[in-house]
Amino acid sequence: MHKLLPLLKRHFFLSLLLLTATAGFAQTQTATIQGVVSDESGNPLPFVSISSKNSLSKKLYHAISDTLGRFSFTNLPVEGTYSFDFSTTGYQKRSVTGYVIKSGVPNTVYVSLEIDEAKLDEVIVVGYGTQKKVNLTGAVNQISGDELRDRPATNITSMLQGVMPNLNIRVASGTPGEMGNLNIRGVTSINDGNSMQGAPLVLIDGIPGTLDRLNPEEVQSISVLKDAASAAIYGARGAFGVVLITTKSGHSGRTSVRYNNSFGFSTPTVSTDFMTTAYDWMKLNDAALAHIGGYSGYTERDYEELLARRNDKTEDPSRPWVTIQNRNGRDQYVYYGNYDWWDIMFTKWQPMQNHNINLTGGNDKISFMLNGNLKTKDGINRINTDKYSSKTLRSKISAQLYPWLKISNNTNFYHSSYEYFGRQNGGSANFTHINVHASPAYAPMNPDGTATYITGLNNYDIGDGIFAMMIDGNTRGRKRKYELTTINEITITPLKDFNITANYSFNMYTDPTFYRQVPAKYSLYPGVVETTPKYNVNKLTESQQFNQVHVVNVYADYFKSFNNTHNFKALIGYNQELAIAKELTGARMDVSSESLNDLDLGTGDQTVFGGSSEYALMGFFYRLTYDYKGKYLLETNGRYDGTSRFPKDRRFGFFPSVSAGWRVSEENFFNPLKDVVSDLKIRGSVGSLGNQDLSGMNHPNEDRYPYIVAMAPGTMAYMLDGERAKYYGAPLPVASDLTWEQITSYNGGVDVSFLKNRLSISYDQYVRNTSRMLSGGLQLPNVFGADEPVRNVASLQTKGFELTVNWRDRFMVAGKPFRYNAGFMIGDNHSKITSILNSTALTYSLYVGKEIGEIWGYVTDGFFLTDAEAKTYPVDQVWLNRVRRDNNIPLRAGDLRWLDLNGDGKISAGANTIGDPGDQRVVGNSTPRYQYSFNLGADWNNFDLSIFFQGLGKMNWYPGNNADRFWGPYSRPYFSFIPADFEKDVYSETNKDAYFPNLLAYVALNANNELRATNNRYMQDLAYLRLKNLTLGYTLPRHLLQRFKIQRFRIFASGENLVTWTKLRTKYIDPEQAMSQIDGRVYPFSKTYAFGFDVSF
């Protein structure tokens, strides 16, 4: 026995060694397979999902192609055969079967995918998940981030104009870095600002964010949830729609590097050809003010000097533009120039550039993405140019630690800076103030190098003193923004098709700003340097706000199918948000240095003020979906939401929705039609949401604690014990029953495609009722001593429609596929008040039946044709002729003739109510109507072309009293920039078909004057069509790049806002300027020309 034991041990170890060797040999029988996915033209397709299945083990393997279309599978057993399934959005699925791999030799798969014209399998991002487009029952639109590629715009909001129907974008100005305002489906609430168009909830990777801090190059897709059925899962924050932005992620496979850039130049979209001949400019303005002695203060001798220089484009030494003359007993500068103040102040072209670099890679366990972006743009100011820059850095990493456990982190850093000189806030402020008194006659600089500020002949500030301030360079400001967002997420899959996801995000935002005022120097009298009295302030102001947002989401989803017939999907979750805000501002007078800016350097008075607030949200939500064979579709959503903005007993509300759809094309009886009608789906939804925004309360804490009675602090105008006394005002009354506004929406739609899905049409019609809106109107006795509190008593209704039509096709040209597409979309909406407390019903107020945006005004049928007609006109129209009455100017031929609509023999506003409007009637509406776009695209033989038009069908605008490039001297007879051809529109004996009446100053400035009074003749239509973008690109053939180890190289040229056709009766105001500001004199909008390249390694 003792001899047997060693023998058994020896056999055991030999057997173990043999088994180990066998196992080692078996382990070596694996292989790697690599491949590339491309389109029909050979261009690589990124983010293609590839699944592989072994015929023997039935084991599944997964991979995603990188930005160069590459993918790989490692350690695949060589036994059996493999099948590969390829799928990605916008392309038809493709399968490869029976593939045999071998160990020790290269194994490669090359696959090309064809475009899916129908896109029925397209995955749409919805709340807390995704759905196939074919199964959607709500009103949801989605675009790919590729549609924003190569656009030379400085912000993503302007890129979104026209890409979806009823996604309304309004950009306030052309200031570099300016963000636009988003709205979905029109008027939301009477408490959402002057436009009443509230903003949707914007979520970036599931977390509340802001579009202006997003790098367009990072965008994978943008989904817009429009109706209550699709947005209900977000509760109070999604009352007026939700914008879901998904950023690009990492992938398995080799690390790939992509770098792309663009370089461009911008120029105003409007004409800048202004009157620069001083003689004509002065004559025009003096004529407008002839009834009070003129404007310029120039004598006949001065006009002779101007006339002698009338044709001088540059200064002739024999006829100097700046002279020294003795006026009023003292030598002073007198100006006879022909200066182009627009060219002096502003550049024609403003450079911009954009750089982006992206790194992606990983393996079957870990994937990562790192993206960095740098953007710069110079502003329009020529003197001490304003400059904008932004930087973003995003990192995403995901790890599949176990088959049932996945963790990820998504971190983004954003920084922007806008530096400017001149008036506080820069941008439009400088642009606005230079618009007065900068006559072509006046020089910006005197011969001794001093700046001009005022003229001694009329004592007006030249350009409001902006030039003196700008050239001095010490009055300046800077706005910076910093944001850090990080999202940590964990997903557990305890069972097949059952996922539990939890994430926590932290957002920190701060925006330090400073503004330094330094007295600017100028000279009116030779050898005498003074400081500008209007800006004789030495002051430094610094401010900063600090915001923190904490968000927690926990949700679970489960999918179950019974024989692919009855398909169920359920989602349930919890969401909580906490927002904390704090701000601080400090100011100090008499700073001892002009160039160093530090509050400690001040020796004068100092002020400090600030504030802080916070609010919280929490909600429980669910979504249940069911479909029967993909034919009958049903979905219900709901959320039980709570907000800290209401009293404790009114904080929570339940907001449900339901939607259903019927894919008629899946019915057997429909089969004979399928050659013509490829797919047909009818859908409808109804749902209710709550709105927590009570921003119309006129309450000190309306944004955070509107239900708390508060006293506003203040400072009295007089002194007590050497200091201005402090006080607290009487508290404003607050209704005790404040609660949610309620939004109920109804949506019906149809999706249909024809001719094997080459033609697709989608149509939606909706009604949105906003009830329990905050409004006053309760009549209280005067002894109450305060305005009545607002309550939830008003309601409005918005109706609208959306239509999208797309055509896609292809054919062969010279043996290569020529693909082309065309699309058209249009959306419209209009709103009216359905209930409100308003016993007076003034024409400019909100009253039952009022169409939101309606404009009341007077009616004229043209000019008096003769002096006799004007003298004998039986209607007393002095109500609209105040300047004439006050200056004893009789009516004559060329003056406006007003219609007496109520027949009382005089023009008046009556009681200015809808019951007694006098001679007023509705003459227009300021609501944007029929916003539309259409696009054309084609690609062939590595060339690609896209053309995008965007427009507005109708919107009325009555120019404001300071709309200088519209009214000219009819408003202020000293506007700097008068259109070069303005005189052709002024009535005269030789110009009786003119647009404007007899020239008279201030009639467009002051109330109740013939041009200031809103009327039908000068009501403008802002309808326009704009060539929004044109991009031409070329991708170099791959065989030319291989020797340089470059996978892809594309060059392109692109233009933004290239051409605008408009009904607006001036080429000096952009329609979007007028939409944003009643005077239309904001920082100019730009057209941009750019070029660049995109390279991948």
C-alpha positions, 0 to 999 in steps of 0.5 A: 500500500505504501508503494501504491500511494506514491504511484497514485500521487505521480499519476495524479500530478501527471493527469493534472499536468495533462489537463492543464496543458489541454486546457491551456491548448484549448485556451489558445484556440481563440482569435480576434476579428476586426472590421470596418462599417461604412456607408455605400460611398465608403465613408466610415459609420461611427456608433454602429451597434454590432452583435455577434453570436456563436452557433455552438455556445449561443453566446452573444458578444457586443461591440460599437464602431468607433468614429472611424467605423472600426470595431473588434471582438477579442478572445472568440472561440474558433469552434462553430460559426458566427453571425453578425448583426449591424444596426444604427440610426438612419440605416437599414439593418444588415446581417452576416452569417456563417462566418468562420474564424481561424486562429493565428491569421487575420480575421476581418469583416467589411460591411456597408450599410444602406440608408433606411428611408423609413427610419422606422427602427430609429430610436427616439430618446424620451423621458428616462429611456428610449423608444422606437419611432414606430411605437411612439404615440406622443408628439416627439421630434428628434434630430441627430447632432450631425445636423448641427455639423459645420454650422458657423454659429456661436450658439446652439440655439440659433442652430436650432431655428427651423429644425423642428416645427413649433420649436420657436427660437428668439435671439435677443441680439447679435452680441457674441455668445448671446443665447436665444430663448426657446419656446415650444408651441407658442403662448404658455401663460400670461405670467411668462414675460412680455411675450408670454412664451415660457421656456421648456425644461432643458435636460442634458444627459438627463440633468437640468442644463443650459443650452448656451453652455453646451458644445454642439460638437458633443451632441448625439441627439436632441429630442423635443417632447411637445405634448403632455403625454410625452412630458408628463413624466417630468411633472412641474418642470415640463409643463411647457415641453422638454428638450432632451439632449444626449451627448456622445459617449465612448465605445469599445475598440482602438482609440480614435482621435478626431480634430475639426475646426472652422475659421470664419468672418461675420458681417451684419445681415443689414445694410450699413450704407448711411448718410455720410454727407454732412451737408445733406444730414444737417439740412434734413435734420434742420428742416425737421426742426425748422419750426423751433429754429433748427438743430445744428446751430450752423449759420448760412456761412457754415452751410457754405463751408459744408456745401464746399466739402459736400463731395469730399470723401476724404479731407482736402488740406485746402478744406480742413474738416476741423477748424478753430473759430471764435464763437461766443467770444472764445476759440473753439473747434468747429466741424465740417467733415463727412465722417462715416461714424459707422465705419469709425465705430464698427468693423465690417468683418469680425473674425471667429474660429472654432477648434474641437478635439475628440478622443474615444476608445475602450474595450469590452469592459471599459469605454471612454470619451474625452472632448475639448472645444475652444471658440473665439469671436471678435465683436463689432466694435472697432475701437477696443474690440469686444471679445468673446471666448468659450472653452468646454471639456467633457469626459465620459467613462463607463465600466461594465464591472460585471454582466449585471453591474455598470457604472459611469461618470459624465463630467463637463466643465464650461468657461466663457468670457466676454470683455468689452469697453464702454457702457455697462453690459457692453453689446447693445448698450454701446450700440444704442448710445452711439445712435444719437448726435454723431453727425457726419460733420463732427470729427471723432478726434481733434487735430491735437489728438484729443477726443470729441465729446460735445459741440459748442454750437448746439451743446449735444453729446456726440454719440452720447459720449461713447467714442470718448469713453471707448478711445480712453479705454479705461471704462470697461467690463468683463463677464465670465461664466464657470460651470462644473457638472458631474453625473455619477450613475450605476445600473444594476440588471438583476434579471433579464430585461430588468434594470435599476438605475440610480444617478446623482448629479451636482452642478455648480455655476458662478458668473463673476463680473466687473465694471469699471467707470473712469471719467473720459477726457475730451476737448472742445476748446483748443488746449483745454482738456476736460472730463465728460460730465455725463460719465464723470464717475470713478467707480468699480463694481464687482458682482458674483452669483453662486448656484448649486443644483443637486439632482437624484434620480432612481428608476427601474424599467422592465420589459416583458413580451409574450410570444412577441404578441403582447409586449409590456414595458414599465418604468417607475422612479423617483426624482429630487432636486435642490437648488441653492442660489446666492449673489453678492455685489460690491461697489467702491468710489474713487479708485486710485488707479485707472488701470488696476481694478481692486475694491481695496484701491477705492477711497470713496463711498462703498456699497454692498448688497446681495441675496440668497434663496433655495427651492426643492422639488420631488416627484414619483413617476411612472410610465406603462406601455403596451402594444399588441403585435406592434399594431395597437399602442397604448401608453400612460404616464404620471407624476406625483409632484411636489414643490417648495414654492407653495404653502405646505397644504398645496405643494403636491399635485398628481399629473397624469396622461394617456396616449394611444396609437393604431398602426393601420398599415399592419392590418391585413386589409391594408396589404393591397395598399402597401406598394403605395402607402408603406406605413400609416399610424394614427395617434392621440394623447391627452394629459395634464401638467402643473406649472410652478413658475409664479413670476408674474406676482410683483412680489419680492420673493416671487421666484422662491417663496411667493406665498410668504408675506414679505416687506421690501427694504429700501433707503430714503432720499433724505439724511438722518444723523449723517446717513440715509435712513433705511426702511421696510415698506408695507408688505404686499398682500398675498393670496392664501390659496396660491397653487399650481397653474394647470396645463391640459393638452390634447394632441392628435396626429398621423404619420404616413409614408409612401412609395417604399418610405421615400415620402414621409408625412407627419401631421399634428394638431393640438389644443393646450389649455392653461388654467388657474393662471395668476391674475388680479382684477378683483375690485377693492375699495381705495381704503385697502391701501394696496394693489389687490393680490393676484390669484389663480383665476385666469385661463387661456387656450392655445391652438396650433398645428405642425406639418413635416414632409420629407422625401429621400431617394437615390439613383446611380450617376457614373456608377456611383450612388447619388443620394438626395433629400428634400424636406419641408416643415411648418408650425403655427399657433394662436392663443386667446384669453378664455377667462379673467377678472377685468371689469374695465377691459381696456384695449391694451389689457387682457380681457375675455376673447382677446387674441394674444398679440393683437395690436390696436391702432388708428386708421388712415387712408393716406395723405391730404392731396391739397392744402384746401382738402386739409383745411376743410376736412370735417374731422377734428384730428388734433388728438393725433397732431399734438406737435402741430397744435403746440407749434401752430403748424396748420395741416396741409397737403402731405399730412396724414388724413385719419378716418373717423370710425365712430362718426363723432366728428373727431379722432380720439381713443374714446374710453380706450376700452373694447366697448368704447375704443374711439377710432381705434380698431385691431390693426395687427398682431405681434404673434409669430405665425406660420414659422417654416423651413425647408432643406435640400441635401445631396451627396455623390462621389465624396461630395456633399451639399446641404441647403437650409432655408428658414422663415416666418409667414406673418408677424406684425411690428409697429416700430418703437419711438426710437426705431432710428433706422425706420423713422429717421428725423421724424422721431429724434432729429439727431439720429446718427445713422440715417439711411442713405436713401431716406430722403426719397421717402419724405413727402414733398411737392416733387415726391407726392408718392412718398412713404412718409408725410411732411417732415416734422421732428418728434411726431414718431417720438412722443405719445399721441402724434401721427407716427407715434400713434399705432396705425395701419399705414406704418404697421410692418410685416416681419415675414421673411425667408432666410437662407439660413445655412449652405454647406459644401463638403468634400471627403478625400478618398481613403486611398490618398490618406493611407500613407499618412495613416489618416482614416478620414479627411473632410474639408468644407465651406459653410455660410450662415444667414447668407440672404434674407428676403423680407416684407419689412420696409427697410433693409437697415433692420433685421426682422429678428432684431425687430422681433426681439426689441421694439426699436430694432436697435440692438447689437447687429445680427451677423451673416457668417462665412466659414471654412474648415476641415475634419480629420480622424486618425 
